[in-house]
Structure formats: C-alpha cells, structure tokens
Amino acid sequence: MRNSAIPHLLGAVVAWSMFVAQGVVVYFGLIAFALLTDRPLGGPLGGLMMVLPAALLGAILVPSLFFPANLVGGVATKHAGLFLKLLTTSAVAAALATIYAAVVAVVADVSATGTMLACLGSVVAVLIPTAVQVVVTQAILRANSMRRHGQSPALASVST
C-alpha cells in the first residue's frame, strides 16, 4: 500500500510546484502588461504577494482537489491509456475547481458574471497542474511496473 501511494504523493508535490510556477508566470505577465500599458509595477513586494498566495492556495488544493481528482481518475480508468486518464482526471479536477470557486463566490457575494469568470479561471488554473500530476504519477507507476516485471524473470532463472 505504501509503495503505491508514493507515486501519487510525488505527483501531488509536482502539481503543487506547477501551481506555484503558474503564480510566477502570472506575475511576470502582469509586469509585462504594466510595462506595455505604462502602469505602476505594484511595488517591490509585488512578486512575493503573487507567489506566496499561489503557494498557499496550491498547498490547500493538493489534498482537496489534485489528489482526489487523480485518485478518482486513476480508479475510473484503471486499465485505460494515459489519454483517457488525463481526460477523466482533468474533468474531475475541473468540476471540483468549479464547485470550490462557486462556493467562495457565493460566500463573498460576487455577481453572477464574476462567479462565472471565477469558475472559468479556476478551471484554467488547475488544468496544467492536473495534467502534470497524472503524467508524473503514471510515469512512476509504469517505471515501477517495468522494474518489477524486469526483475521477475531474472529472479526466477536464478532460483532454479
């Protein structure tokens, strides 16, 4: 059981890292936008104020979104190919992200248009980390499987 959980945990760590990396990319995109439109850059702590919330939000989303989506996608497509696992896991992650964003928007009393934009933004924000998590998890599981199958015949020939 422990060995089968390790690839999923490593995939979750990679998903979190990708979420933080997205915060950095968004920050540099905002700097470029500010420079192109001759707007203020946001001060010396602007980068930290973009990356730190992304890191905290990613740390919250790993156990509440990425890990469950990967688990459901993996169970639903146990013997399917990578593409179907990506599709299923991304659909589950998108549904969870939409639900979370809608709940937060309703609690914050956001307009219907703002809620729809928040839901769309949350779906876009989780797709890349979800895809990377699925690919990393599958690669580790496949490598472990190949290593086990590669060692089995060798061990059988030695013991005879």
Disulfide bonds with the S-S distance in Angstrom:
none
